[in-house]
C-alpha cells in the first residue's frame, strides 16, 4: 500500500511522470522487501510451500505489468492507476465497514451476557 501512496504523491505533488514514479517506487520497494523477507525467515513465519508459487506468479505478473506499462501512453496509465486507487479505496471502506459491524455485534453479545 505504501507504494501506491508514493506513486500518487510523486505524480501529484512533484509533477514526476507516471513511468518515472513507478520506477522510483520499485527502487524503494526492493530493499524494503528484502529486509522483510529476511526478518520473516529468521522468525520462521514464511511457509515456503505457499510462498514459492506466489513468488513465481508475482514475478510473471511484474514482467507482464512492466511490459504493458512501458507501451501505454502516460494519460492511459494515469487513468488506469486512478481506477486502481478507487477500487482499493472501495475495498478498504467495505472491509472497515464489515469489521465495524462485526465488532459492534460482538460487543452487543458481550453486553447481553
C-alpha positions in Angstrom: 0.0 0.0 0.0 2.9 2.4 0.7 4.0 2.1 -3.0 0.5 3.2 -4.1 0.7 6.3 -1.9 4.3 7.0 -3.0 3.3 6.9 -6.7 0.3 9.1 -6.1 2.3 11.7 -4.2 5.2 11.7 -6.7 2.9 12.3 -9.6 0.5 14.7 -8.0 2.8 17.0 -5.9 6.2 16.5 -7.6 4.9 16.5 -11.2 7.0 13.4 -11.9 6.0 11.4 -14.9 4.0 8.2 -14.1 6.6 5.9 -15.6 9.4 7.5 -13.5 7.2 7.4 -10.4 6.7 3.7 -10.9 10.4 3.1 -11.3 11.2 5.1 -8.1 8.5 3.0 -6.3 10.3 -0.2 -7.4 13.7 1.1 -6.3 12.1 1.9 -2.9 10.3 -1.4 -2.7 13.2 -3.8 -3.3 15.3 -3.1 -0.1 12.2 -2.9 2.0 11.0 -6.3 0.6 14.4 -8.0 1.1 14.6 -6.8 4.7 11.1 -8.0 5.4 11.8 -11.4 3.9 15.0 -11.8 5.9 13.2 -10.9 9.2 10.3 -13.3 8.4 12.7 -16.2 7.5 14.6 -15.6 10.8 11.3 -15.7 12.7 10.2 -18.8 10.8 7.0 -17.1 9.7 7.2 -18.0 6.0 5.5 -21.1 4.6 7.7 -21.9 1.6 5.2 -24.3 0.1 2.8 -21.4 -0.3 5.4 -18.7 -0.8 7.2 -20.2 -3.8 4.2 -20.4 -6.1 3.2 -16.8 -5.1 6.7 -15.6 -5.8 6.7 -17.2 -9.2 3.3 -15.7 -10.1 4.4 -12.3 -8.8 7.5 -12.3 -10.9 5.5 -13.3 -14.0 2.9 -10.6 -13.2 5.6 -8.0 -12.6 7.2 -8.7 -16.0 3.8 -8.6 -17.8 2.9 -5.4 -15.9 6.2 -3.7 -16.7 5.9 -4.5 -20.4 2.3 -3.2 -20.5 3.1 0.0 -18.6 6.0 0.8 -20.9 3.8 0.5 -24.0 0.9 2.5 -22.6 0.7 6.3 -23.1 1.1 8.3 -19.8 -2.5 9.5 -19.8 -4.0 6.0 -20.1 -1.5 4.8 -17.4 -2.6 7.6 -15.1 -6.3 6.8 -15.6 -5.7 3.1 -15.1 -3.8 3.9 -11.9 -6.7 6.2 -10.7 -9.2 3.5 -11.3 -7.0 1.1 -9.4 -6.8 3.5 -6.5 -10.6 4.0 -6.5 -11.1 0.2 -6.4 -8.6 -0.1 -3.5 -10.5 2.7 -1.6 -13.9 1.0 -2.1 -12.4 -2.3 -0.9 -10.9 -0.7 2.2 -14.1 1.1 3.0 -16.1 -2.1 2.6 -13.6 -4.0 4.8 -13.7 -1.3 7.5 -17.5 -1.2 7.5 -17.7 -5.0 7.7 -15.2 -5.1 10.6 -17.1 -2.3 12.4 -20.4 -4.2 12.1 -18.7 -7.4 13.3 -17.2 -5.6 16.3 -20.5 -4.0 17.1 -22.2 -7.4 17.1 -19.5 -8.9 19.3 -19.7 -6.0 21.7 -23.5 -6.3 21.9 -23.3 -10.0 22.6 -20.8 -9.3 25.4 -23.1 -6.7 27.0 -26.1 -9.1 26.9 -24.2 -11.7 28.8 
